[in-house]
């Protein structure tokens, strides 16, 4: 699906920007995505993934393999190897 990220599943949110006079114009909020190198001890190598800042904290806590398993993904599907 276009606009969705492989790992996060997040997509942009849309809404209105409000001026001082409360005039509404359309705008978009992009997710806070970061390109990170994460060490995976099971593979004994670094893996590059594009994830949100909030999910980086979860990956630091439980590990990348467990995080992807909870989402039904594999490392190959995320990295494209």
mmCIF file as gemmi writes it, N, C-alpha and C atoms, coordinates in Angstrom:
data_model
loop_
_atom_site.group_PDB
_atom_site.id
_atom_site.type_symbol
_atom_site.label_atom_id
_atom_site.label_alt_id
_atom_site.label_comp_id
_atom_site.label_asym_id
_atom_site.label_entity_id
_atom_site.label_seq_id
_atom_site.pdbx_PDB_ins_code
_atom_site.Cartn_x
_atom_site.Cartn_y
_atom_site.Cartn_z
_atom_site.occupancy
_atom_site.B_iso_or_equiv
_atom_site.pdbx_formal_charge
_atom_site.auth_seq_id
_atom_site.auth_asym_id
_atom_site.pdbx_PDB_model_num
ATOM 1 N N . UNK Axp A 1 ? 0.848 -1.175 0 1 0 ? 1 A 1
ATOM 2 C CA . UNK Axp A 1 ? 0 0 0 1 0 ? 1 A 1
ATOM 3 C C . UNK Axp A 1 ? 0.894 1.239 0 1 0 ? 1 A 1
ATOM 4 N N . UNK Axp A 2 ? 0.691 2.173 -0.907 1 0 ? 2 A 1
ATOM 5 C CA . UNK Axp A 2 ? 1.544 3.349 -0.97 1 0 ? 2 A 1
ATOM 6 C C . UNK Axp A 2 ? 1.388 4.216 0.285 1 0 ? 2 A 1
ATOM 7 N N . UNK Axp A 3 ? 2.501 4.768 0.709 1 0 ? 3 A 1
ATOM 8 C CA . UNK Axp A 3 ? 2.471 5.656 1.866 1 0 ? 3 A 1
ATOM 9 C C . UNK Axp A 3 ? 2.698 4.946 3.18 1 0 ? 3 A 1
ATOM 10 N N . UNK Axp A 4 ? 2.47 3.642 3.241 1 0 ? 4 A 1
ATOM 11 C CA . UNK Axp A 4 ? 2.704 2.9 4.481 1 0 ? 4 A 1
ATOM 12 C C . UNK Axp A 4 ? 4.13 2.396 4.517 1 0 ? 4 A 1
ATOM 13 N N . UNK Axp A 5 ? 4.685 2.31 5.7 1 0 ? 5 A 1
ATOM 14 C CA . UNK Axp A 5 ? 6.04 1.825 5.877 1 0 ? 5 A 1
ATOM 15 C C . UNK Axp A 5 ? 6.021 0.336 6.16 1 0 ? 5 A 1
ATOM 16 N N . UNK Axp A 6 ? 7.068 -0.382 5.732 1 0 ? 6 A 1
ATOM 17 C CA . UNK Axp A 6 ? 7.12 -1.834 5.902 1 0 ? 6 A 1
ATOM 18 C C . UNK Axp A 6 ? 7.076 -2.239 7.364 1 0 ? 6 A 1
ATOM 19 N N . UNK Axp A 7 ? 7.94 -1.641 8.168 1 0 ? 7 A 1
ATOM 20 C CA . UNK Axp A 7 ? 8.066 -2.066 9.566 1 0 ? 7 A 1
ATOM 21 C C . UNK Axp A 7 ? 6.984 -1.443 10.428 1 0 ? 7 A 1
ATOM 22 N N . UNK Axp A 8 ? 6.822 -0.14 10.321 1 0 ? 8 A 1
ATOM 23 C CA . UNK Axp A 8 ? 5.951 0.566 11.243 1 0 ? 8 A 1
ATOM 24 C C . UNK Axp A 8 ? 4.477 0.436 10.912 1 0 ? 8 A 1
ATOM 25 N N . UNK Axp A 9 ? 4.139 0.42 9.635 1 0 ? 9 A 1
ATOM 26 C CA . UNK Axp A 9 ? 2.73 0.43 9.247 1 0 ? 9 A 1
ATOM 27 C C . UNK Axp A 9 ? 2.112 1.807 9.38 1 0 ? 9 A 1
ATOM 28 N N . UNK Axp A 10 ? 2.946 2.79 9.733 1 0 ? 10 A 1
ATOM 29 C CA . UNK Axp A 10 ? 2.435 4.149 9.908 1 0 ? 10 A 1
ATOM 30 C C . UNK Axp A 10 ? 2.306 4.851 8.572 1 0 ? 10 A 1
ATOM 31 N N . UNK Axp A 11 ? 1.395 5.807 8.51 1 0 ? 11 A 1
ATOM 32 C CA . UNK Axp A 11 ? 1.216 6.608 7.313 1 0 ? 11 A 1
ATOM 33 C C . UNK Axp A 11 ? 0.943 8.048 7.737 1 0 ? 11 A 1
ATOM 34 N N . UNK Axp A 12 ? 1.033 8.997 6.814 1 0 ? 12 A 1
ATOM 35 C CA . UNK Axp A 12 ? 0.793 10.397 7.185 1 0 ? 12 A 1
ATOM 36 C C . UNK Axp A 12 ? -0.643 10.628 7.658 1 0 ? 12 A 1
ATOM 37 N N . UNK Axp A 13 ? -0.795 11.591 8.571 1 0 ? 13 A 1
ATOM 38 C CA . UNK Axp A 13 ? -2.126 12.005 9.024 1 0 ? 13 A 1
ATOM 39 C C . UNK Axp A 13 ? -2.452 13.332 8.353 1 0 ? 13 A 1
ATOM 40 N N . UNK Axp A 14 ? -3.723 13.568 8.092 1 0 ? 14 A 1
ATOM 41 C CA . UNK Axp A 14 ? -4.153 14.791 7.434 1 0 ? 14 A 1
ATOM 42 C C . UNK Axp A 14 ? -5.109 15.54 8.332 1 0 ? 14 A 1
ATOM 43 N N . UNK Axp A 15 ? -5.117 16.855 8.201 1 0 ? 15 A 1
ATOM 44 C CA . UNK Axp A 15 ? -6.01 17.675 9.003 1 0 ? 15 A 1
ATOM 45 C C . UNK Axp A 15 ? -5.975 19.111 8.526 1 0 ? 15 A 1
ATOM 46 N N . UNK Axp A 16 ? -6.372 20.007 9.402 1 0 ? 16 A 1
ATOM 47 C CA . UNK Axp A 16 ? -6.416 21.425 9.065 1 0 ? 16 A 1
ATOM 48 C C . UNK Axp A 16 ? -5.399 22.205 9.879 1 0 ? 16 A 1
ATOM 49 N N . UNK Axp A 17 ? -4.754 23.161 9.197 1 0 ? 17 A 1
ATOM 50 C CA . UNK Axp A 17 ? -3.935 24.144 9.894 1 0 ? 17 A 1
ATOM 51 C C . UNK Axp A 17 ? -4.874 25.295 10.222 1 0 ? 17 A 1
ATOM 52 N N . UNK Axp A 18 ? -4.818 25.79 11.419 1 0 ? 18 A 1
ATOM 53 C CA . UNK Axp A 18 ? -5.707 26.88 11.824 1 0 ? 18 A 1
ATOM 54 C C . UNK Axp A 18 ? -4.908 28.145 12.077 1 0 ? 18 A 1
ATOM 55 N N . UNK Axp A 19 ? -5.274 29.222 11.399 1 0 ? 19 A 1
ATOM 56 C CA . UNK Axp A 19 ? -4.618 30.51 11.613 1 0 ? 19 A 1
ATOM 57 C C . UNK Axp A 19 ? -5.238 31.201 12.829 1 0 ? 19 A 1
ATOM 58 N N . UNK Axp A 20 ? -4.735 32.381 13.128 1 0 ? 20 A 1
ATOM 59 C CA . UNK Axp A 20 ? -5.267 33.159 14.257 1 0 ? 20 A 1
ATOM 60 C C . UNK Axp A 20 ? -6.751 33.468 14.054 1 0 ? 20 A 1
ATOM 61 N N . UNK Axp A 21 ? -7.161 33.686 12.811 1 0 ? 21 A 1
ATOM 62 C CA . UNK Axp A 21 ? -8.564 33.987 12.524 1 0 ? 21 A 1
ATOM 63 C C . UNK Axp A 21 ? -9.402 32.714 12.357 1 0 ? 21 A 1
ATOM 64 N N . UNK Axp A 22 ? -8.796 31.556 12.636 1 0 ? 22 A 1
ATOM 65 C CA . UNK Axp A 22 ? -9.419 30.239 12.536 1 0 ? 22 A 1
ATOM 66 C C . UNK Axp A 22 ? -9.753 29.833 11.102 1 0 ? 22 A 1
ATOM 67 N N . UNK Axp A 23 ? -9.078 30.43 10.134 1 0 ? 23 A 1
ATOM 68 C CA . UNK Axp A 23 ? -9.217 30.013 8.751 1 0 ? 23 A 1
ATOM 69 C C . UNK Axp A 23 ? -8.543 28.642 8.599 1 0 ? 23 A 1
ATOM 70 N N . UNK Axp A 24 ? -9.21 27.714 7.923 1 0 ? 24 A 1
ATOM 71 C CA . UNK Axp A 24 ? -8.703 26.347 7.813 1 0 ? 24 A 1
ATOM 72 C C . UNK Axp A 24 ? -8.047 26.115 6.453 1 0 ? 24 A 1
ATOM 73 N N . UNK Axp A 25 ? -6.83 25.599 6.477 1 0 ? 25 A 1
ATOM 74 C CA . UNK Axp A 25 ? -6.164 25.151 5.256 1 0 ? 25 A 1
ATOM 75 C C . UNK Axp A 25 ? -5.646 23.74 5.518 1 0 ? 25 A 1
ATOM 76 N N . UNK Axp A 26 ? -5.668 22.903 4.489 1 0 ? 26 A 1
ATOM 77 C CA . UNK Axp A 26 ? -5.28 21.502 4.656 1 0 ? 26 A 1
ATOM 78 C C . UNK Axp A 26 ? -3.769 21.366 4.867 1 0 ? 26 A 1
ATOM 79 N N . UNK Axp A 27 ? -3.382 20.41 5.696 1 0 ? 27 A 1
ATOM 80 C CA . UNK Axp A 27 ? -1.971 20.139 5.93 1 0 ? 27 A 1
ATOM 81 C C . UNK Axp A 27 ? -1.778 18.653 6.208 1 0 ? 27 A 1
ATOM 82 N N . UNK Axp A 28 ? -0.51 18.238 6.307 1 0 ? 28 A 1
ATOM 83 C CA . UNK Axp A 28 ? -0.182 16.831 6.508 1 0 ? 28 A 1
ATOM 84 C C . UNK Axp A 28 ? 0.864 16.711 7.602 1 0 ? 28 A 1
ATOM 85 N N . UNK Axp A 29 ? 0.692 15.721 8.491 1 0 ? 29 A 1
ATOM 86 C CA . UNK Axp A 29 ? 1.672 15.4 9.521 1 0 ? 29 A 1
ATOM 87 C C . UNK Axp A 29 ? 2.37 14.115 9.118 1 0 ? 29 A 1
ATOM 88 N N . UNK Axp A 30 ? 3.673 14.185 8.922 1 0 ? 30 A 1
ATOM 89 C CA . UNK Axp A 30 ? 4.455 13.005 8.558 1 0 ? 30 A 1
ATOM 90 C C . UNK Axp A 30 ? 4.885 12.272 9.829 1 0 ? 30 A 1
ATOM 91 N N . UNK Axp A 31 ? 4.948 10.933 9.793 1 0 ? 31 A 1
ATOM 92 C CA . UNK Axp A 31 ? 5.463 10.201 10.955 1 0 ? 31 A 1
ATOM 93 C C . UNK Axp A 31 ? 6.949 10.486 11.145 1 0 ? 31 A 1
ATOM 94 N N . UNK Axp A 32 ? 7.408 10.382 12.387 1 0 ? 32 A 1
ATOM 95 C CA . UNK Axp A 32 ? 8.807 10.666 12.725 1 0 ? 32 A 1
ATOM 96 C C . UNK Axp A 32 ? 9.662 9.442 12.404 1 0 ? 32 A 1
ATOM 97 N N . UNK Axp A 33 ? 9.999 9.274 11.119 1 0 ? 33 A 1
ATOM 98 C CA . UNK Axp A 33 ? 10.75 8.101 10.679 1 0 ? 33 A 1
ATOM 99 C C . UNK Axp A 33 ? 12.236 8.391 10.643 1 0 ? 33 A 1
ATOM 100 N N . UNK Axp A 34 ? 13.013 7.416 11.094 1 0 ? 34 A 1
ATOM 101 C CA . UNK Axp A 34 ? 14.465 7.533 11.127 1 0 ? 34 A 1
ATOM 102 C C . UNK Axp A 34 ? 15.068 6.312 10.442 1 0 ? 34 A 1
ATOM 103 N N . UNK Axp A 35 ? 16.161 6.52 9.721 1 0 ? 35 A 1
ATOM 104 C CA . UNK Axp A 35 ? 16.906 5.41 9.133 1 0 ? 35 A 1
ATOM 105 C C . UNK Axp A 35 ? 17.981 5.013 10.144 1 0 ? 35 A 1
ATOM 106 N N . UNK Axp A 36 ? 17.921 3.78 10.65 1 0 ? 36 A 1
ATOM 107 C CA . UNK Axp A 36 ? 18.822 3.354 11.714 1 0 ? 36 A 1
ATOM 108 C C . UNK Axp A 36 ? 19.513 2.045 11.373 1 0 ? 36 A 1
ATOM 109 N N . UNK Axp A 37 ? 20.728 1.897 11.875 1 0 ? 37 A 1
ATOM 110 C CA . UNK Axp A 37 ? 21.461 0.63 11.833 1 0 ? 37 A 1
ATOM 111 C C . UNK Axp A 37 ? 21.29 -0.027 13.193 1 0 ? 37 A 1
ATOM 112 N N . UNK Axp A 38 ? 20.748 -1.218 13.204 1 0 ? 38 A 1
ATOM 113 C CA . UNK Axp A 38 ? 20.486 -1.915 14.461 1 0 ? 38 A 1
ATOM 114 C C . UNK Axp A 38 ? 21.291 -3.205 14.485 1 0 ? 38 A 1
ATOM 115 N N . UNK Axp A 39 ? 21.991 -3.455 15.591 1 0 ? 39 A 1
ATOM 116 C CA . UNK Axp A 39 ? 22.774 -4.683 15.74 1 0 ? 39 A 1
ATOM 117 C C . UNK Axp A 39 ? 21.833 -5.829 16.102 1 0 ? 39 A 1
ATOM 118 N N . UNK Axp A 40 ? 21.911 -6.915 15.339 1 0 ? 40 A 1
ATOM 119 C CA . UNK Axp A 40 ? 21.105 -8.103 15.594 1 0 ? 40 A 1
ATOM 120 C C . UNK Axp A 40 ? 22.05 -9.228 16.022 1 0 ? 40 A 1
ATOM 121 N N . UNK Axp A 41 ? 22.069 -9.574 17.317 1 0 ? 41 A 1
ATOM 122 C CA . UNK Axp A 41 ? 23.007 -10.591 17.796 1 0 ? 41 A 1
ATOM 123 C C . UNK Axp A 41 ? 22.77 -11.971 17.174 1 0 ? 41 A 1
ATOM 124 N N . UNK Axp A 42 ? 21.506 -12.298 16.855 1 0 ? 42 A 1
ATOM 125 C CA . UNK Axp A 42 ? 21.21 -13.607 16.271 1 0 ? 42 A 1
ATOM 126 C C . UNK Axp A 42 ? 21.87 -13.773 14.901 1 0 ? 42 A 1
ATOM 127 N N . UNK Axp A 43 ? 21.977 -12.671 14.146 1 0 ? 43 A 1
ATOM 128 C CA . UNK Axp A 43 ? 22.604 -12.708 12.822 1 0 ? 43 A 1
ATOM 129 C C . UNK Axp A 43 ? 24.069 -12.299 12.872 1 0 ? 43 A 1
ATOM 130 N N . UNK Axp A 44 ? 24.49 -11.727 14 1 0 ? 44 A 1
ATOM 131 C CA . UNK Axp A 44 ? 25.854 -11.244 14.2 1 0 ? 44 A 1
ATOM 132 C C . UNK Axp A 44 ? 26.228 -10.185 13.162 1 0 ? 44 A 1
ATOM 133 N N . UNK Axp A 45 ? 25.287 -9.258 12.888 1 0 ? 45 A 1
ATOM 134 C CA . UNK Axp A 45 ? 25.556 -8.161 11.955 1 0 ? 45 A 1
ATOM 135 C C . UNK Axp A 45 ? 24.571 -7.015 12.178 1 0 ? 45 A 1
ATOM 136 N N . UNK Axp A 46 ? 24.869 -5.883 11.546 1 0 ? 46 A 1
ATOM 137 C CA . UNK Axp A 46 ? 23.985 -4.728 11.583 1 0 ? 46 A 1
ATOM 138 C C . UNK Axp A 46 ? 22.938 -4.848 10.478 1 0 ? 46 A 1
ATOM 139 N N . UNK Axp A 47 ? 21.745 -4.305 10.74 1 0 ? 47 A 1
ATOM 140 C CA . UNK Axp A 47 ? 20.664 -4.283 9.761 1 0 ? 47 A 1
ATOM 141 C C . UNK Axp A 47 ? 20.15 -2.857 9.681 1 0 ? 47 A 1
ATOM 142 N N . UNK Axp A 48 ? 19.953 -2.348 8.465 1 0 ? 48 A 1
ATOM 143 C CA . UNK Axp A 48 ? 19.402 -1.004 8.281 1 0 ? 48 A 1
ATOM 144 C C . UNK Axp A 48 ? 17.889 -1.088 8.134 1 0 ? 48 A 1
ATOM 145 N N . UNK Axp A 49 ? 17.176 -0.318 8.971 1 0 ? 49 A 1
ATOM 146 C CA . UNK Axp A 49 ? 15.717 -0.278 8.898 1 0 ? 49 A 1
ATOM 147 C C . UNK Axp A 49 ? 15.241 1.158 9.033 1 0 ? 49 A 1
ATOM 148 N N . UNK Axp A 50 ? 14.082 1.433 8.465 1 0 ? 50 A 1
ATOM 149 C CA . UNK Axp A 50 ? 13.46 2.75 8.58 1 0 ? 50 A 1
ATOM 150 C C . UNK Axp A 50 ? 12.297 2.602 9.547 1 0 ? 50 A 1
ATOM 151 N N . UNK Axp A 51 ? 12.447 3.176 10.76 1 0 ? 51 A 1
ATOM 152 C CA . UNK Axp A 51 ? 11.462 3.007 11.817 1 0 ? 51 A 1
ATOM 153 C C . UNK Axp A 51 ? 11.153 4.35 12.451 1 0 ? 51 A 1
ATOM 154 N N . UNK Axp A 52 ? 10.057 4.399 13.196 1 0 ? 52 A 1
ATOM 155 C CA . UNK Axp A 52 ? 9.707 5.631 13.895 1 0 ? 52 A 1
ATOM 156 C C . UNK Axp A 52 ? 10.498 5.708 15.202 1 0 ? 52 A 1
ATOM 157 N N . UNK Axp A 53 ? 10.607 6.902 15.735 1 0 ? 53 A 1
ATOM 158 C CA . UNK Axp A 53 ? 11.386 7.113 16.947 1 0 ? 53 A 1
ATOM 159 C C . UNK Axp A 53 ? 10.784 6.36 18.133 1 0 ? 53 A 1
ATOM 160 N N . UNK Axp A 54 ? 9.47 6.276 18.211 1 0 ? 54 A 1
ATOM 161 C CA . UNK Axp A 54 ? 8.823 5.558 19.3 1 0 ? 54 A 1
ATOM 162 C C . UNK Axp A 54 ? 9.078 4.068 19.238 1 0 ? 54 A 1
ATOM 163 N N . UNK Axp A 55 ? 9.105 3.525 18.023 1 0 ? 55 A 1
ATOM 164 C CA . UNK Axp A 55 ? 9.351 2.096 17.887 1 0 ? 55 A 1
ATOM 165 C C . UNK Axp A 55 ? 10.807 1.742 18.113 1 0 ? 55 A 1
ATOM 166 N N . UNK Axp A 56 ? 11.699 2.705 17.929 1 0 ? 56 A 1
ATOM 167 C CA . UNK Axp A 56 ? 13.109 2.466 18.227 1 0 ? 56 A 1
ATOM 168 C C . UNK Axp A 56 ? 13.285 2.136 19.708 1 0 ? 56 A 1
ATOM 169 N N . UNK Axp A 57 ? 12.522 2.789 20.566 1 0 ? 57 A 1
ATOM 170 C CA . UNK Axp A 57 ? 12.583 2.515 21.996 1 0 ? 57 A 1
ATOM 171 C C . UNK Axp A 57 ? 12.112 1.098 22.299 1 0 ? 57 A 1
ATOM 172 N N . UNK Axp A 58 ? 11.068 0.646 21.609 1 0 ? 58 A 1
ATOM 173 C CA . UNK Axp A 58 ? 10.569 -0.711 21.809 1 0 ? 58 A 1
ATOM 174 C C . UNK Axp A 58 ? 11.596 -1.73 21.341 1 0 ? 58 A 1
ATOM 175 N N . UNK Axp A 59 ? 12.243 -1.466 20.2 1 0 ? 59 A 1
ATOM 176 C CA . UNK Axp A 59 ? 13.255 -2.373 19.678 1 0 ? 59 A 1
ATOM 177 C C . UNK Axp A 59 ? 14.448 -2.441 20.625 1 0 ? 59 A 1
ATOM 178 N N . UNK Axp A 60 ? 14.824 -1.313 21.221 1 0 ? 60 A 1
ATOM 179 C CA . UNK Axp A 60 ? 15.907 -1.316 22.208 1 0 ? 60 A 1
ATOM 180 C C . UNK Axp A 60 ? 15.545 -2.186 23.41 1 0 ? 60 A 1
ATOM 181 N N . UNK Axp A 61 ? 14.277 -2.235 23.748 1 0 ? 61 A 1
ATOM 182 C CA . UNK Axp A 61 ? 13.832 -2.965 24.928 1 0 ? 61 A 1
ATOM 183 C C . UNK Axp A 61 ? 13.715 -4.471 24.664 1 0 ? 61 A 1
ATOM 184 N N . UNK Axp A 62 ? 13.058 -4.872 23.545 1 0 ? 62 A 1
ATOM 185 C CA . UNK Axp A 62 ? 12.79 -6.299 23.333 1 0 ? 62 A 1
ATOM 186 C C . UNK Axp A 62 ? 13.623 -6.915 22.223 1 0 ? 62 A 1
ATOM 187 N N . UNK Axp A 63 ? 14.273 -6.116 21.399 1 0 ? 63 A 1
ATOM 188 C CA . UNK Axp A 63 ? 15.08 -6.635 20.306 1 0 ? 63 A 1
ATOM 189 C C . UNK Axp A 63 ? 14.328 -6.607 18.983 1 0 ? 63 A 1
ATOM 190 N N . UNK Axp A 64 ? 15.079 -6.535 17.893 1 0 ? 64 A 1
ATOM 191 C CA . UNK Axp A 64 ? 14.481 -6.41 16.565 1 0 ? 64 A 1
ATOM 192 C C . UNK Axp A 64 ? 13.746 -7.68 16.152 1 0 ? 64 A 1
ATOM 193 N N . UNK Axp A 65 ? 14.317 -8.844 16.425 1 0 ? 65 A 1
ATOM 194 C CA . UNK Axp A 65 ? 13.687 -10.101 16.02 1 0 ? 65 A 1
ATOM 195 C C . UNK Axp A 65 ? 12.324 -10.263 16.688 1 0 ? 65 A 1
ATOM 196 N N . UNK Axp A 66 ? 12.249 -10.014 17.988 1 0 ? 66 A 1
ATOM 197 C CA . UNK Axp A 66 ? 10.986 -10.141 18.722 1 0 ? 66 A 1
ATOM 198 C C . UNK Axp A 66 ? 9.975 -9.101 18.249 1 0 ? 66 A 1
ATOM 199 N N . UNK Axp A 67 ? 10.451 -7.896 17.952 1 0 ? 67 A 1
ATOM 200 C CA . UNK Axp A 67 ? 9.576 -6.833 17.471 1 0 ? 67 A 1
ATOM 201 C C . UNK Axp A 67 ? 8.939 -7.214 16.14 1 0 ? 67 A 1
ATOM 202 N N . UNK Axp A 68 ? 9.762 -7.704 15.21 1 0 ? 68 A 1
ATOM 203 C CA . UNK Axp A 68 ? 9.253 -8.093 13.893 1 0 ? 68 A 1
ATOM 204 C C . UNK Axp A 68 ? 8.337 -9.316 13.993 1 0 ? 68 A 1
ATOM 205 N N . UNK Axp A 69 ? 8.664 -10.246 14.881 1 0 ? 69 A 1
ATOM 206 C CA . UNK Axp A 69 ? 7.834 -11.435 15.048 1 0 ? 69 A 1
ATOM 207 C C . UNK Axp A 69 ? 6.437 -11.051 15.533 1 0 ? 69 A 1
ATOM 208 N N . UNK Axp A 70 ? 6.362 -10.06 16.411 1 0 ? 70 A 1
ATOM 209 C CA . UNK Axp A 70 ? 5.07 -9.587 16.901 1 0 ? 70 A 1
ATOM 210 C C . UNK Axp A 70 ? 4.23 -8.943 15.815 1 0 ? 70 A 1
ATOM 211 N N . UNK Axp A 71 ? 4.891 -8.412 14.793 1 0 ? 71 A 1
ATOM 212 C CA . UNK Axp A 71 ? 4.18 -7.792 13.673 1 0 ? 71 A 1
ATOM 213 C C . UNK Axp A 71 ? 3.985 -8.738 12.501 1 0 ? 71 A 1
ATOM 214 N N . UNK Axp A 72 ? 4.483 -9.966 12.627 1 0 ? 72 A 1
ATOM 215 C CA . UNK Axp A 72 ? 4.331 -10.939 11.556 1 0 ? 72 A 1
ATOM 216 C C . UNK Axp A 72 ? 5.27 -10.701 10.381 1 0 ? 72 A 1
ATOM 217 N N . UNK Axp A 73 ? 6.431 -10.105 10.637 1 0 ? 73 A 1
ATOM 218 C CA . UNK Axp A 73 ? 7.406 -9.815 9.581 1 0 ? 73 A 1
ATOM 219 C C . UNK Axp A 73 ? 8.693 -10.595 9.817 1 0 ? 73 A 1
ATOM 220 N N . UNK Axp A 74 ? 9.529 -10.654 8.789 1 0 ? 74 A 1
ATOM 221 C CA . UNK Axp A 74 ? 10.848 -11.259 8.92 1 0 ? 74 A 1
ATOM 222 C C . UNK Axp A 74 ? 11.896 -10.215 8.57 1 0 ? 74 A 1
ATOM 223 N N . UNK Axp A 75 ? 13.145 -10.511 8.906 1 0 ? 75 A 1
ATOM 224 C CA . UNK Axp A 75 ? 14.233 -9.577 8.593 1 0 ? 75 A 1
ATOM 225 C C . UNK Axp A 75 ? 14.382 -9.434 7.079 1 0 ? 75 A 1
ATOM 226 N N . UNK Axp A 76 ? 14.221 -10.533 6.355 1 0 ? 76 A 1
ATOM 227 C CA . UNK Axp A 76 ? 14.37 -10.477 4.894 1 0 ? 76 A 1
ATOM 228 C C . UNK Axp A 76 ? 13.332 -9.564 4.258 1 0 ? 76 A 1
ATOM 229 N N . UNK Axp A 77 ? 12.123 -9.581 4.774 1 0 ? 77 A 1
ATOM 230 C CA . UNK Axp A 77 ? 11.064 -8.734 4.186 1 0 ? 77 A 1
ATOM 231 C C . UNK Axp A 77 ? 11.323 -7.257 4.463 1 0 ? 77 A 1
ATOM 232 N N . UNK Axp A 78 ? 12.028 -6.959 5.546 1 0 ? 78 A 1
ATOM 233 C CA . UNK Axp A 78 ? 12.284 -5.569 5.915 1 0 ? 78 A 1
ATOM 234 C C . UNK Axp A 78 ? 13.526 -5.011 5.202 1 0 ? 78 A 1
ATOM 235 N N . UNK Axp A 79 ? 14.588 -5.826 5.141 1 0 ? 79 A 1
ATOM 236 C CA . UNK Axp A 79 ? 15.836 -5.337 4.575 1 0 ? 79 A 1
ATOM 237 C C . UNK Axp A 79 ? 15.929 -5.549 3.079 1 0 ? 79 A 1
ATOM 238 N N . UNK Axp A 80 ? 15.146 -6.453 2.527 1 0 ? 80 A 1
ATOM 239 C CA . UNK Axp A 80 ? 15.197 -6.712 1.097 1 0 ? 80 A 1
ATOM 240 C C . UNK Axp A 80 ? 16.339 -7.607 0.663 1 0 ? 80 A 1
ATOM 241 N N . UNK Axp A 81 ? 16.887 -8.387 1.592 1 0 ? 81 A 1
ATOM 242 C CA . UNK Axp A 81 ? 17.999 -9.289 1.259 1 0 ? 81 A 1
ATOM 243 C C . UNK Axp A 81 ? 17.482 -10.584 0.664 1 0 ? 81 A 1
